[in-house]
Amino acid sequence: MTMKKPVVNCPYCGKIVVWDTSNPYRPFCSERCKLIDLGQWATESYRIPDTNPEKQDDSLKDEE
């Protein structure tokens, strides 16, 4: 009995990729997609949203 290897979509282009140790670029389909994604992080095109924004200091409003 052989087990099926998991299949995922490339995070960048969406191409179907077999999740296997023989793919050095996983979860990406290719080195190109991996490098494009890395470049997006490096140029700060991707951002993680702040789920807990700090409150503004209300003491400055009293001085006006």
PDBQT receptor file of N, H, CA, C and O in Angstrom, charges set to zero:
ATOM      1  N   MET A   1       0.848  -1.191   0.000  1.00  0.00    +0.000 N 
ATOM      2  CA  MET A   1       0.000   0.000   0.000  1.00  0.00    +0.000 C 
ATOM      3  C   MET A   1       0.886   1.246   0.000  1.00  0.00    +0.000 C 
ATOM      4  O   MET A   1       1.723   1.412   0.888  1.00  0.00    +0.000 OA
ATOM      5  N   THR A   2       0.709   2.104  -0.973  1.00  0.00    +0.000 N 
ATOM      6  H   THR A   2       0.030   1.969  -1.694  1.00  0.00    +0.000 HD
ATOM      7  CA  THR A   2       1.485   3.339  -1.029  1.00  0.00    +0.000 C 
ATOM      8  C   THR A   2       0.612   4.495  -0.574  1.00  0.00    +0.000 C 
ATOM      9  O   THR A   2      -0.583   4.557  -0.864  1.00  0.00    +0.000 OA
ATOM     10  N   MET A   3       1.247   5.405   0.145  1.00  0.00    +0.000 N 
ATOM     11  H   MET A   3       2.217   5.354   0.380  1.00  0.00    +0.000 HD
ATOM     12  CA  MET A   3       0.518   6.574   0.622  1.00  0.00    +0.000 C 
ATOM     13  C   MET A   3       0.625   7.684  -0.414  1.00  0.00    +0.000 C 
ATOM     14  O   MET A   3       1.683   7.892  -1.008  1.00  0.00    +0.000 OA
ATOM     15  N   LYS A   4      -0.477   8.393  -0.624  1.00  0.00    +0.000 N 
ATOM     16  H   LYS A   4      -1.336   8.224  -0.142  1.00  0.00    +0.000 HD
ATOM     17  CA  LYS A   4      -0.449   9.539  -1.521  1.00  0.00    +0.000 C 
ATOM     18  C   LYS A   4       0.268  10.688  -0.833  1.00  0.00    +0.000 C 
ATOM     19  O   LYS A   4       0.083  10.933   0.359  1.00  0.00    +0.000 OA
ATOM     20  N   LYS A   5       1.077  11.376  -1.595  1.00  0.00    +0.000 N 
ATOM     21  H   LYS A   5       1.228  11.177  -2.563  1.00  0.00    +0.000 HD
ATOM     22  CA  LYS A   5       1.774  12.536  -1.054  1.00  0.00    +0.000 C 
ATOM     23  C   LYS A   5       0.825  13.725  -1.094  1.00  0.00    +0.000 C 
ATOM     24  O   LYS A   5       0.037  13.862  -2.029  1.00  0.00    +0.000 OA
ATOM     25  N   PRO A   6       0.898  14.589  -0.080  1.00  0.00    +0.000 N 
ATOM     26  CA  PRO A   6       0.010  15.760  -0.060  1.00  0.00    +0.000 C 
ATOM     27  C   PRO A   6       0.270  16.687  -1.250  1.00  0.00    +0.000 C 
ATOM     28  O   PRO A   6       1.390  16.795  -1.751  1.00  0.00    +0.000 OA
ATOM     29  N   VAL A   7      -0.773  17.331  -1.670  1.00  0.00    +0.000 N 
ATOM     30  H   VAL A   7      -1.682  17.243  -1.263  1.00  0.00    +0.000 HD
ATOM     31  CA  VAL A   7      -0.702  18.280  -2.782  1.00  0.00    +0.000 C 
ATOM     32  C   VAL A   7      -1.115  19.638  -2.239  1.00  0.00    +0.000 C 
ATOM     33  O   VAL A   7      -2.114  19.752  -1.529  1.00  0.00    +0.000 OA
ATOM     34  N   VAL A   8      -0.336  20.682  -2.579  1.00  0.00    +0.000 N 
ATOM     35  H   VAL A   8       0.475  20.590  -3.157  1.00  0.00    +0.000 HD
ATOM     36  CA  VAL A   8      -0.635  22.051  -2.155  1.00  0.00    +0.000 C 
ATOM     37  C   VAL A   8      -0.568  22.964  -3.373  1.00  0.00    +0.000 C 
ATOM     38  O   VAL A   8      -0.073  22.574  -4.431  1.00  0.00    +0.000 OA
ATOM     39  N   ASN A   9      -1.060  24.158  -3.213  1.00  0.00    +0.000 N 
ATOM     40  H   ASN A   9      -1.461  24.475  -2.354  1.00  0.00    +0.000 HD
ATOM     41  CA  ASN A   9      -0.937  25.170  -4.269  1.00  0.00    +0.000 C 
ATOM     42  C   ASN A   9       0.256  26.056  -3.950  1.00  0.00    +0.000 C 
ATOM     43  O   ASN A   9       0.489  26.402  -2.792  1.00  0.00    +0.000 OA
ATOM     44  N   CYS A  10       1.001  26.418  -4.967  1.00  0.00    +0.000 N 
ATOM     45  H   CYS A  10       0.812  26.137  -5.907  1.00  0.00    +0.000 HD
ATOM     46  CA  CYS A  10       2.112  27.351  -4.807  1.00  0.00    +0.000 C 
ATOM     47  C   CYS A  10       1.547  28.659  -4.249  1.00  0.00    +0.000 C 
ATOM     48  O   CYS A  10       0.591  29.199  -4.806  1.00  0.00    +0.000 OA
ATOM     49  N   PRO A  11       2.124  29.180  -3.154  1.00  0.00    +0.000 N 
ATOM     50  CA  PRO A  11       1.603  30.416  -2.560  1.00  0.00    +0.000 C 
ATOM     51  C   PRO A  11       1.671  31.620  -3.498  1.00  0.00    +0.000 C 
ATOM     52  O   PRO A  11       0.918  32.578  -3.320  1.00  0.00    +0.000 OA
ATOM     53  N   TYR A  12       2.547  31.589  -4.477  1.00  0.00    +0.000 N 
ATOM     54  H   TYR A  12       3.159  30.811  -4.621  1.00  0.00    +0.000 HD
ATOM     55  CA  TYR A  12       2.676  32.749  -5.356  1.00  0.00    +0.000 C 
ATOM     56  C   TYR A  12       1.805  32.633  -6.612  1.00  0.00    +0.000 C 
ATOM     57  O   TYR A  12       1.004  33.524  -6.895  1.00  0.00    +0.000 OA
ATOM     58  N   CYS A  13       1.962  31.539  -7.364  1.00  0.00    +0.000 N 
ATOM     59  H   CYS A  13       2.613  30.815  -7.134  1.00  0.00    +0.000 HD
ATOM     60  CA  CYS A  13       1.252  31.441  -8.652  1.00  0.00    +0.000 C 
ATOM     61  C   CYS A  13       0.028  30.539  -8.601  1.00  0.00    +0.000 C 
ATOM     62  O   CYS A  13      -0.805  30.583  -9.506  1.00  0.00    +0.000 OA
ATOM     63  N   GLY A  14      -0.096  29.727  -7.567  1.00  0.00    +0.000 N 
ATOM     64  H   GLY A  14       0.581  29.692  -6.831  1.00  0.00    +0.000 HD
ATOM     65  CA  GLY A  14      -1.260  28.861  -7.428  1.00  0.00    +0.000 C 
ATOM     66  C   GLY A  14      -1.135  27.519  -8.119  1.00  0.00    +0.000 C 
ATOM     67  O   GLY A  14      -2.063  26.712  -8.056  1.00  0.00    +0.000 OA
ATOM     68  N   LYS A  15      -0.018  27.254  -8.774  1.00  0.00    +0.000 N 
ATOM     69  H   LYS A  15       0.736  27.909  -8.824  1.00  0.00    +0.000 HD
ATOM     70  CA  LYS A  15       0.188  25.975  -9.453  1.00  0.00    +0.000 C 
ATOM     71  C   LYS A  15       0.157  24.842  -8.430  1.00  0.00    +0.000 C 
ATOM     72  O   LYS A  15       0.612  25.009  -7.298  1.00  0.00    +0.000 OA
ATOM     73  N   ILE A  16      -0.378  23.699  -8.828  1.00  0.00    +0.000 N 
ATOM     74  H   ILE A  16      -0.747  23.563  -9.747  1.00  0.00    +0.000 HD
ATOM     75  CA  ILE A  16      -0.456  22.543  -7.933  1.00  0.00    +0.000 C 
ATOM     76  C   ILE A  16       0.938  21.937  -7.784  1.00  0.00    +0.000 C 
ATOM     77  O   ILE A  16       1.629  21.692  -8.773  1.00  0.00    +0.000 OA
ATOM     78  N   VAL A  17       1.347  21.695  -6.524  1.00  0.00    +0.000 N 
ATOM     79  H   VAL A  17       0.786  21.894  -5.720  1.00  0.00    +0.000 HD
ATOM     80  CA  VAL A  17       2.676  21.185  -6.224  1.00  0.00    +0.000 C 
ATOM     81  C   VAL A  17       2.537  19.985  -5.285  1.00  0.00    +0.000 C 
ATOM     82  O   VAL A  17       1.782  20.030  -4.314  1.00  0.00    +0.000 OA
ATOM     83  N   VAL A  18       3.269  18.918  -5.585  1.00  0.00    +0.000 N 
ATOM     84  H   VAL A  18       3.882  18.882  -6.374  1.00  0.00    +0.000 HD
ATOM     85  CA  VAL A  18       3.298  17.769  -4.676  1.00  0.00    +0.000 C 
ATOM     86  C   VAL A  18       4.254  18.117  -3.545  1.00  0.00    +0.000 C 
ATOM     87  O   VAL A  18       5.404  18.486  -3.786  1.00  0.00    +0.000 OA
ATOM     88  N   TRP A  19       3.776  17.997  -2.307  1.00  0.00    +0.000 N 
ATOM     89  H   TRP A  19       2.842  17.697  -2.111  1.00  0.00    +0.000 HD
ATOM     90  CA  TRP A  19       4.606  18.299  -1.136  1.00  0.00    +0.000 C 
ATOM     91  C   TRP A  19       5.522  17.115  -0.912  1.00  0.00    +0.000 C 
ATOM     92  O   TRP A  19       5.117  16.097  -0.351  1.00  0.00    +0.000 OA
ATOM     93  N   ASP A  20       6.759  17.257  -1.355  1.00  0.00    +0.000 N 
ATOM     94  H   ASP A  20       7.088  18.084  -1.810  1.00  0.00    +0.000 HD
ATOM     95  CA  ASP A  20       7.713  16.154  -1.317  1.00  0.00    +0.000 C 
ATOM     96  C   ASP A  20       9.102  16.713  -1.046  1.00  0.00    +0.000 C 
ATOM     97  O   ASP A  20       9.427  17.824  -1.464  1.00  0.00    +0.000 OA
ATOM     98  N   THR A  21       9.911  15.939  -0.348  1.00  0.00    +0.000 N 
ATOM     99  H   THR A  21       9.647  15.036  -0.009  1.00  0.00    +0.000 HD
ATOM    100  CA  THR A  21      11.266  16.392  -0.024  1.00  0.00    +0.000 C 
ATOM    101  C   THR A  21      12.145  16.521  -1.266  1.00  0.00    +0.000 C 
ATOM    102  O   THR A  21      13.213  17.130  -1.205  1.00  0.00    +0.000 OA
ATOM    103  N   SER A  22      11.713  15.958  -2.381  1.00  0.00    +0.000 N 
ATOM    104  H   SER A  22      10.845  15.463  -2.431  1.00  0.00    +0.000 HD
ATOM    105  CA  SER A  22      12.502  16.083  -3.614  1.00  0.00    +0.000 C 
ATOM    106  C   SER A  22      12.365  17.478  -4.236  1.00  0.00    +0.000 C 
ATOM    107  O   SER A  22      13.131  17.828  -5.134  1.00  0.00    +0.000 OA
ATOM    108  N   ASN A  23      11.397  18.276  -3.769  1.00  0.00    +0.000 N 
ATOM    109  H   ASN A  23      10.774  17.992  -3.040  1.00  0.00    +0.000 HD
ATOM    110  CA  ASN A  23      11.231  19.646  -4.265  1.00  0.00    +0.000 C 
ATOM    111  C   ASN A  23      11.920  20.597  -3.289  1.00  0.00    +0.000 C 
ATOM    112  O   ASN A  23      11.389  20.855  -2.209  1.00  0.00    +0.000 OA
ATOM    113  N   PRO A  24      13.088  21.121  -3.648  1.00  0.00    +0.000 N 
ATOM    114  CA  PRO A  24      13.814  22.001  -2.721  1.00  0.00    +0.000 C 
ATOM    115  C   PRO A  24      13.157  23.368  -2.532  1.00  0.00    +0.000 C 
ATOM    116  O   PRO A  24      13.561  24.129  -1.652  1.00  0.00    +0.000 OA
ATOM    117  N   TYR A  25      12.151  23.686  -3.346  1.00  0.00    +0.000 N 
ATOM    118  H   TYR A  25      11.823  23.068  -4.060  1.00  0.00    +0.000 HD
ATOM    119  CA  TYR A  25      11.513  25.002  -3.275  1.00  0.00    +0.000 C 
ATOM    120  C   TYR A  25      10.162  24.960  -2.569  1.00  0.00    +0.000 C 
ATOM    121  O   TYR A  25       9.486  25.984  -2.476  1.00  0.00    +0.000 OA
ATOM    122  N   ARG A  26       9.761  23.797  -2.071  1.00  0.00    +0.000 N 
ATOM    123  H   ARG A  26      10.310  22.965  -2.147  1.00  0.00    +0.000 HD
ATOM    124  CA  ARG A  26       8.425  23.692  -1.463  1.00  0.00    +0.000 C 
ATOM    125  C   ARG A  26       8.255  24.695  -0.345  1.00  0.00    +0.000 C 
ATOM    126  O   ARG A  26       9.207  24.898   0.408  1.00  0.00    +0.000 OA
ATOM    127  N   PRO A  27       7.145  25.318  -0.186  1.00  0.00    +0.000 N 
ATOM    128  CA  PRO A  27       5.857  25.062  -0.807  1.00  0.00    +0.000 C 
ATOM    129  C   PRO A  27       5.694  25.717  -2.176  1.00  0.00    +0.000 C 
ATOM    130  O   PRO A  27       4.612  25.666  -2.759  1.00  0.00    +0.000 OA
ATOM    131  N   PHE A  28       6.754  26.329  -2.691  1.00  0.00    +0.000 N 
ATOM    132  H   PHE A  28       7.633  26.371  -2.217  1.00  0.00    +0.000 HD
ATOM    133  CA  PHE A  28       6.669  26.977  -4.000  1.00  0.00    +0.000 C 
ATOM    134  C   PHE A  28       6.906  25.952  -5.098  1.00  0.00    +0.000 C 
ATOM    135  O   PHE A  28       7.481  24.891  -4.857  1.00  0.00    +0.000 OA
ATOM    136  N   CYS A  29       6.459  26.277  -6.309  1.00  0.00    +0.000 N 
ATOM    137  H   CYS A  29       5.993  27.140  -6.506  1.00  0.00    +0.000 HD
ATOM    138  CA  CYS A  29       6.625  25.345  -7.424  1.00  0.00    +0.000 C 
ATOM    139  C   CYS A  29       8.004  25.449  -8.054  1.00  0.00    +0.000 C 
ATOM    140  O   CYS A  29       8.469  24.504  -8.691  1.00  0.00    +0.000 OA
ATOM    141  N   SER A  30       8.664  26.596  -7.879  1.00  0.00    +0.000 N 
ATOM    142  H   SER A  30       8.286  27.363  -7.361  1.00  0.00    +0.000 HD
ATOM    143  CA  SER A  30       9.950  26.805  -8.541  1.00  0.00    +0.000 C 
ATOM    144  C   SER A  30      10.783  27.827  -7.770  1.00  0.00    +0.000 C 
ATOM    145  O   SER A  30      10.297  28.505  -6.865  1.00  0.00    +0.000 OA
ATOM    146  N   GLU A  31      12.047  27.911  -8.159  1.00  0.00    +0.000 N 
ATOM    147  H   GLU A  31      12.442  27.360  -8.895  1.00  0.00    +0.000 HD
ATOM    148  CA  GLU A  31      12.929  28.914  -7.558  1.00  0.00    +0.000 C 
ATOM    149  C   GLU A  31      12.429  30.317  -7.883  1.00  0.00    +0.000 C 
ATOM    150  O   GLU A  31      12.545  31.225  -7.060  1.00  0.00    +0.000 OA
ATOM    151  N   ARG A  32      11.873  30.497  -9.083  1.00  0.00    +0.000 N 
ATOM    152  H   ARG A  32      11.779  29.760  -9.752  1.00  0.00    +0.000 HD
ATOM    153  CA  ARG A  32      11.361  31.800  -9.508  1.00  0.00    +0.000 C 
ATOM    154  C   ARG A  32      10.280  32.297  -8.546  1.00  0.00    +0.000 C 
ATOM    155  O   ARG A  32      10.349  33.428  -8.065  1.00  0.00    +0.000 OA
ATOM    156  N   CYS A  33       9.286  31.456  -8.264  1.00  0.00    +0.000 N 
ATOM    157  H   CYS A  33       9.230  30.537  -8.655  1.00  0.00    +0.000 HD
ATOM    158  CA  CYS A  33       8.199  31.857  -7.363  1.00  0.00    +0.000 C 
ATOM    159  C   CYS A  33       8.732  32.116  -5.954  1.00  0.00    +0.000 C 
ATOM    160  O   CYS A  33       8.280  33.035  -5.270  1.00  0.00    +0.000 OA
ATOM    161  N   LYS A  34       9.679  31.314  -5.535  1.00  0.00    +0.000 N 
ATOM    162  H   LYS A  34      10.047  30.568  -6.090  1.00  0.00    +0.000 HD
ATOM    163  CA  LYS A  34      10.265  31.497  -4.202  1.00  0.00    +0.000 C 
ATOM    164  C   LYS A  34      10.978  32.845  -4.103  1.00  0.00    +0.000 C 
ATOM    165  O   LYS A  34      10.824  33.554  -3.108  1.00  0.00    +0.000 OA
ATOM    166  N   LEU A  35      11.751  33.201  -5.119  1.00  0.00    +0.000 N 
ATOM    167  H   LEU A  35      11.876  32.625  -5.926  1.00  0.00    +0.000 HD
ATOM    168  CA  LEU A  35      12.493  34.459  -5.103  1.00  0.00    +0.000 C 
ATOM    169  C   LEU A  35      11.576  35.670  -5.259  1.00  0.00    +0.000 C 
ATOM    170  O   LEU A  35      11.822  36.713  -4.653  1.00  0.00    +0.000 OA
ATOM    171  N   ILE A  36      10.531  35.543  -6.058  1.00  0.00    +0.000 N 
ATOM    172  H   ILE A  36      10.331  34.696  -6.550  1.00  0.00    +0.000 HD
ATOM    173  CA  ILE A  36       9.576  36.651  -6.197  1.00  0.00    +0.000 C 
ATOM    174  C   ILE A  36       8.911  36.907  -4.856  1.00  0.00    +0.000 C 
ATOM    175  O   ILE A  36       8.768  38.059  -4.445  1.00  0.00    +0.000 OA
ATOM    176  N   ASP A  37       8.503  35.846  -4.170  1.00  0.00    +0.000 N 
ATOM    177  H   ASP A  37       8.619  34.910  -4.504  1.00  0.00    +0.000 HD
ATOM    178  CA  ASP A  37       7.864  35.985  -2.868  1.00  0.00    +0.000 C 
ATOM    179  C   ASP A  37       8.833  36.610  -1.849  1.00  0.00    +0.000 C 
ATOM    180  O   ASP A  37       8.442  37.483  -1.074  1.00  0.00    +0.000 OA
ATOM    181  N   LEU A  38      10.076  36.166  -1.857  1.00  0.00    +0.000 N 
ATOM    182  H   LEU A  38      10.393  35.457  -2.487  1.00  0.00    +0.000 HD
ATOM    183  CA  LEU A  38      11.078  36.735  -0.960  1.00  0.00    +0.000 C 
ATOM    184  C   LEU A  38      11.259  38.226  -1.237  1.00  0.00    +0.000 C 
ATOM    185  O   LEU A  38      11.375  39.025  -0.309  1.00  0.00    +0.000 OA
ATOM    186  N   GLY A  39      11.282  38.592  -2.507  1.00  0.00    +0.000 N 
ATOM    187  H   GLY A  39      11.188  37.942  -3.261  1.00  0.00    +0.000 HD
ATOM    188  CA  GLY A  39      11.407  40.000  -2.879  1.00  0.00    +0.000 C 
ATOM    189  C   GLY A  39      10.233  40.831  -2.390  1.00  0.00    +0.000 C 
ATOM    190  O   GLY A  39      10.413  41.988  -2.009  1.00  0.00    +0.000 OA
ATOM    191  N   GLN A  40       9.035  40.263  -2.394  1.00  0.00    +0.000 N 
ATOM    192  H   GLN A  40       8.889  39.323  -2.703  1.00  0.00    +0.000 HD
ATOM    193  CA  GLN A  40       7.860  40.973  -1.891  1.00  0.00    +0.000 C 
ATOM    194  C   GLN A  40       8.016  41.276  -0.397  1.00  0.00    +0.000 C 
ATOM    195  O   GLN A  40       7.658  42.361   0.062  1.00  0.00    +0.000 OA
ATOM    196  N   TRP A  41       8.550  40.313   0.352  1.00  0.00    +0.000 N 
ATOM    197  H   TRP A  41       8.840  39.432  -0.021  1.00  0.00    +0.000 HD
ATOM    198  CA  TRP A  41       8.792  40.561   1.781  1.00  0.00    +0.000 C 
ATOM    199  C   TRP A  41       9.901  41.587   1.971  1.00  0.00    +0.000 C 
ATOM    200  O   TRP A  41       9.796  42.462   2.831  1.00  0.00    +0.000 OA
ATOM    201  N   ALA A  42      10.968  41.487   1.170  1.00  0.00    +0.000 N 
ATOM    202  H   ALA A  42      11.053  40.776   0.471  1.00  0.00    +0.000 HD
ATOM    203  CA  ALA A  42      12.121  42.385   1.314  1.00  0.00    +0.000 C 
ATOM    204  C   ALA A  42      11.763  43.840   1.017  1.00  0.00    +0.000 C 
ATOM    205  O   ALA A  42      12.322  44.752   1.626  1.00  0.00    +0.000 OA
ATOM    206  N   THR A  43      10.839  44.061   0.089  1.00  0.00    +0.000 N 
ATOM    207  H   THR A  43      10.385  43.320  -0.406  1.00  0.00    +0.000 HD
ATOM    208  CA  THR A  43      10.438  45.425  -0.252  1.00  0.00    +0.000 C 
ATOM    209  C   THR A  43       9.253  45.896   0.586  1.00  0.00    +0.000 C 
ATOM    210  O   THR A  43       8.693  46.967   0.350  1.00  0.00    +0.000 OA
ATOM    211  N   GLU A  44       8.889  45.091   1.549  1.00  0.00    +0.000 N 
ATOM    212  H   GLU A  44       9.344  44.221   1.740  1.00  0.00    +0.000 HD
ATOM    213  CA  GLU A  44       7.777  45.382   2.464  1.00  0.00    +0.000 C 
ATOM    214  C   GLU A  44       6.444  45.519   1.748  1.00  0.00    +0.000 C 
ATOM    215  O   GLU A  44       5.574  46.270   2.188  1.00  0.00    +0.000 OA
ATOM    216  N   SER A  45       6.277  44.787   0.631  1.00  0.00    +0.000 N 
ATOM    217  H   SER A  45       6.984  44.177   0.273  1.00  0.00    +0.000 HD
ATOM    218  CA  SER A  45       4.988  44.757  -0.052  1.00  0.00    +0.000 C 
ATOM    219  C   SER A  45       3.977  43.942   0.741  1.00  0.00    +0.000 C 
ATOM    220  O   SER A  45       2.776  44.210   0.704  1.00  0.00    +0.000 OA
ATOM    221  N   TYR A  46       4.482  42.942   1.460  1.00  0.00    +0.000 N 
ATOM    222  H   TYR A  46       5.458  42.724   1.490  1.00  0.00    +0.000 HD
ATOM    223  CA  TYR A  46       3.629  42.151   2.345  1.00  0.00    +0.000 C 
ATOM    224  C   TYR A  46       3.750  42.740   3.740  1.00  0.00    +0.000 C 
ATOM    225  O   TYR A  46       4.838  43.127   4.167  1.00  0.00    +0.000 OA
ATOM    226  N   ARG A  47       2.653  42.804   4.435  1.00  0.00    +0.000 N 
ATOM    227  H   ARG A  47       1.770  42.489   4.089  1.00  0.00    +0.000 HD
ATOM    228  CA  ARG A  47       2.671  43.312   5.810  1.00  0.00    +0.000 C 
ATOM    229  C   ARG A  47       1.760  42.461   6.665  1.00  0.00    +0.000 C 
ATOM    230  O   ARG A  47       0.705  42.018   6.212  1.00  0.00    +0.000 OA
ATOM    231  N   ILE A  48       2.161  42.236   7.884  1.00  0.00    +0.000 N 
ATOM    232  H   ILE A  48       3.018  42.596   8.252  1.00  0.00    +0.000 HD
ATOM    233  CA  ILE A  48       1.338  41.522   8.839  1.00  0.00    +0.000 C 
ATOM    234  C   ILE A  48       0.525  42.564   9.582  1.00  0.00    +0.000 C 
ATOM    235  O   ILE A  48       1.093  43.483  10.172  1.00  0.00    +0.000 OA
ATOM    236  N   PRO A  49      -0.811  42.440   9.566  1.00  0.00    +0.000 N 
ATOM    237  CA  PRO A  49      -1.641  43.464  10.206  1.00  0.00    +0.000 C 
ATOM    238  C   PRO A  49      -1.456  43.480  11.721  1.00  0.00    +0.000 C 
ATOM    239  O   PRO A  49      -1.254  42.443  12.353  1.00  0.00    +0.000 OA
ATOM    240  N   ASP A  50      -1.531  44.675  12.281  1.00  0.00    +0.000 N 
ATOM    241  H   ASP A  50      -1.695  45.518  11.768  1.00  0.00    +0.000 HD
ATOM    242  CA  ASP A  50      -1.431  44.846  13.727  1.00  0.00    +0.000 C 
ATOM    243  C   ASP A  50      -2.813  44.609  14.325  1.00  0.00    +0.000 C 
ATOM    244  O   ASP A  50      -3.736  45.388  14.090  1.00  0.00    +0.000 OA
ATOM    245  N   THR A  51      -2.955  43.532  15.097  1.00  0.00    +0.000 N 
ATOM    246  H   THR A  51      -2.205  42.899  15.287  1.00  0.00    +0.000 HD
ATOM    247  CA  THR A  51      -4.256  43.209  15.670  1.00  0.00    +0.000 C 
ATOM    248  C   THR A  51      -4.495  43.911  16.994  1.00  0.00    +0.000 C 
ATOM    249  O   THR A  51      -5.598  43.853  17.537  1.00  0.00    +0.000 OA
ATOM    250  N   ASN A  52      -3.469  44.576  17.520  1.00  0.00    +0.000 N 
ATOM    251  H   ASN A  52      -2.573  44.623  17.079  1.00  0.00    +0.000 HD
ATOM    252  CA  ASN A  52      -3.602  45.258  18.793  1.00  0.00    +0.000 C 
ATOM    253  C   ASN A  52      -2.940  46.633  18.701  1.00  0.00    +0.000 C 
ATOM    254  O   ASN A  52      -1.882  46.845  19.295  1.00  0.00    +0.000 OA
ATOM    255  N   PRO A  53      -3.544  47.565  17.969  1.00  0.00    +0.000 N 
ATOM    256  CA  PRO A  53      -2.915  48.887  17.820  1.00  0.00    +0.000 C 
ATOM    257  C   PRO A  53      -2.886  49.631  19.159  1.00  0.00    +0.000 C 
ATOM    258  O   PRO A  53      -3.815  49.562  19.963  1.00  0.00    +0.000 OA
ATOM    259  N   GLU A  54      -1.796  50.332  19.352  1.00  0.00    +0.000 N 
ATOM    260  H   GLU A  54      -1.041  50.389  18.698  1.00  0.00    +0.000 HD
ATOM    261  CA  GLU A  54      -1.666  51.106  20.591  1.00  0.00    +0.000 C 
ATOM    262  C   GLU A  54      -2.618  52.293  20.548  1.00  0.00    +0.000 C 
ATOM    263  O   GLU A  54      -2.851  52.886  19.495  1.00  0.00    +0.000 OA
ATOM    264  N   LYS A  55      -3.156  52.624  21.698  1.00  0.00    +0.000 N 
ATOM    265  H   LYS A  55      -2.967  52.143  22.554  1.00  0.00    +0.000 HD
ATOM    266  CA  LYS A  55      -4.046  53.783  21.786  1.00  0.00    +0.000 C 
ATOM    267  C   LYS A  55      -3.218  55.049  21.690  1.00  0.00    +0.000 C 
ATOM    268  O   LYS A  55      -2.082  55.102  22.161  1.00  0.00    +0.000 OA
ATOM    269  N   GLN A  56      -3.800  56.066  21.076  1.00  0.00    +0.000 N 
ATOM    270  H   GLN A  56      -4.723  56.023  20.694  1.00  0.00    +0.000 HD
ATOM    271  CA  GLN A  56      -3.104  57.342  20.992  1.00  0.00    +0.000 C 
ATOM    272  C   GLN A  56      -3.068  57.976  22.365  1.00  0.00    +0.000 C 
ATOM    273  O   GLN A  56      -3.960  57.760  23.185  1.00  0.00    +0.000 OA
ATOM    274  N   ASP A  57      -2.045  58.749  22.609  1.00  0.00    +0.000 N 
ATOM    275  H   ASP A  57      -1.320  58.925  21.943  1.00  0.00    +0.000 HD
ATOM    276  CA  ASP A  57      -1.898  59.421  23.894  1.00  0.00    +0.000 C 
ATOM    277  C   ASP A  57      -2.878  60.589  23.967  1.00  0.00    +0.000 C 
ATOM    278  O   ASP A  57      -2.679  61.603  23.299  1.00  0.00    +0.000 OA
ATOM    279  N   ASP A  58      -3.929  60.457  24.765  1.00  0.00    +0.000 N 
ATOM    280  H   ASP A  58      -4.091  59.633  25.307  1.00  0.00    +0.000 HD
ATOM    281  CA  ASP A  58      -4.966  61.490  24.885  1.00  0.00    +0.000 C 
ATOM    282  C   ASP A  58      -4.495  62.707  25.681  1.00  0.00    +0.000 C 
ATOM    283  O   ASP A  58      -5.173  63.735  25.688  1.00  0.00    +0.000 OA
ATOM    284  N   SER A  59      -3.348  62.608  26.350  1.00  0.00    +0.000 N 
ATOM    285  H   SER A  59      -2.797  61.774  26.345  1.00  0.00    +0.000 HD
ATOM    286  CA  SER A  59      -2.879  63.745  27.160  1.00  0.00    +0.000 C 
ATOM    287  C   SER A  59      -2.485  64.932  26.289  1.00  0.00    +0.000 C 
ATOM    288  O   SER A  59      -2.504  66.068  26.763  1.00  0.00    +0.000 OA
ATOM    289  N   LEU A  60      -2.132  64.701  25.038  1.00  0.00    +0.000 N 
ATOM    290  H   LEU A  60      -2.117  63.778  24.653  1.00  0.00    +0.000 HD
ATOM    291  CA  LEU A  60      -1.765  65.785  24.139  1.00  0.00    +0.000 C 
ATOM    292  C   LEU A  60      -2.993  66.615  23.760  1.00  0.00    +0.000 C 
ATOM    293  O   LEU A  60      -2.853  67.804  23.470  1.00  0.00    +0.000 OA
ATOM    294  N   LYS A  61      -4.169  66.035  23.755  1.00  0.00    +0.000 N 
ATOM    295  H   LYS A  61      -4.283  65.070  23.990  1.00  0.00    +0.000 HD
ATOM    296  CA  LYS A  61      -5.385  66.755  23.404  1.00  0.00    +0.000 C 
ATOM    297  C   LYS A  61      -5.734  67.792  24.487  1.00  0.00    +0.000 C 
ATOM    298  O   LYS A  61      -6.302  68.838  24.174  1.00  0.00    +0.000 OA
ATOM    299  N   ASP A  62      -5.402  67.512  25.744  1.00  0.00    +0.000 N 
ATOM    300  H   ASP A  62      -4.940  66.662  25.998  1.00  0.00    +0.000 HD
ATOM    301  CA  ASP A  62      -5.708  68.411  26.844  1.00  0.00    +0.000 C 
ATOM    302  C   ASP A  62      -4.889  69.691  26.769  1.00  0.00    +0.000 C 
ATOM    303  O   ASP A  62      -5.325  70.718  27.288  1.00  0.00    +0.000 OA
ATOM    304  N   GLU A  63      -3.716  69.663  26.140  1.00  0.00    +0.000 N 
ATOM    305  H   GLU A  63      -3.362  68.829  25.718  1.00  0.00    +0.000 HD
ATOM    306  CA  GLU A  63      -2.836  70.818  26.104  1.00  0.00    +0.000 C 
ATOM    307  C   GLU A  63      -3.292  71.865  25.089  1.00  0.00    +0.000 C 
ATOM    308  O   GLU A  63      -2.843  73.010  25.145  1.00  0.00    +0.000 OA
ATOM    309  N   GLU A  64      -4.165  71.496  24.175  1.00  0.00    +0.000 N 
ATOM    310  H   GLU A  64      -4.529  70.566  24.129  1.00  0.00    +0.000 HD
ATOM    311  CA  GLU A  64      -4.583  72.445  23.126  1.00  0.00    +0.000 C 
ATOM    312  C   GLU A  64      -5.526  73.474  23.634  1.00  0.00    +0.000 C 
ATOM    313  O   GLU A  64      -5.965  74.337  22.874  1.00  0.00    +0.000 OA
TER     314      GLU A  64
